């Protein structure tokens, strides 16, 4: 079998899909995108295509090595996101050719289901208790929310109090067993993170995500000494080399590699195995589309230290299309009681509705994340 063609589709709300075709008629789908930089990653995929066309798609490891190491300069979100989407298509093709799901090719399943969580509250979180109750009524057992809007290095107590009150309202409404994760989104500087984490500790969070930017990795270690709440990070780290410092320095309890950014399915499986050696859990980052979600689930089903899975269903970014809209079968993700149950469908386990994808691609999108500023006009983290 040989790869004959690659095609890219930029579709709402902010996604980029990749279709890889073969001379035997089997096609694979992937999702090579950086949120807000879809055109840049598309250019990278096209630039890499001469290394792919004519290759046997079963050579996943060698193709990864060529794409990652063959250009001298390595790493970074653009290159690894392009590679990630390409790599997903290879696994999809391989699974379909053999008639087995991808997790069977990675050592087999270790679980029957994986718990998922939903986003609530939006970028500037509001009315989180009502949103959490709505998700609980739909059968979910966990939600994640942004902790705050933009914060300065030292900011007001009222913002801290507002963040704590939003979490308290969910805990009061849904009880102590309901899972609440709070994402600081790298918006919080370490002094304010220390204050927020202390005030949130009585509400027994599942985890706090990106308490500070990961480039301030030394601050993670300091913050971890100030809380018993699990700390999570990793959505902005790429390849196993990007996770080496996190794991060897012991700064996180949960890593969150994104299968569309970190290098693809096998690369994240390697990252997860590294994490297992350090007694660290895995909760893949996935605020993207159905192909990204399907790839993440394949990883989860075969990874013993995977604990929970993010999904984009109903997320505030999804304007113009949602997670299930590009699927031939909208029920393919077997949701039940807050989890997605394992499927034995081949490849990534989904069938893309190509007519809908092509129609959406004709419209495209120009999604960009907002640029925020503090009250005095300084650019703030989004």
Buried (B, 14 or more C-beta within 10 A) or exposed (E): BEBBEBBBBBBBBBBBBBBBBBEEEBBBBBBBBBBBBBBBBBBBBEEBBEBBEEBBBBBBEEBBEBBBEEEEEEBEBBBBBBBBBBBBBBBBBBBBBEEBBBBBBBEEBEBEBBBBBBBBBBBEBBEBBEBBBBBBEEEBBBBBBBBBBBBBEEBEEEBBEBBBEBBBBBBEBBEEEBBBBBBBBBBBBBBBBBBBBBBBBEBBBBBBBBBBBBEBBEBBEBBBEBBEBBBBBBBBBBBBEBBEEBBEEEBBBBBBBBBBBBBBBBBBBBBBBBBBEBEBBBBBBBBBBBBBBBBBBBBBBBBEBBBBBBBBBBBBBBEEBBBBBBBEEEEBBEBEEBBBBBBEBBBBBBEBBBEBBEEBBEEBBEBEEEEBEEEEEEEBBB
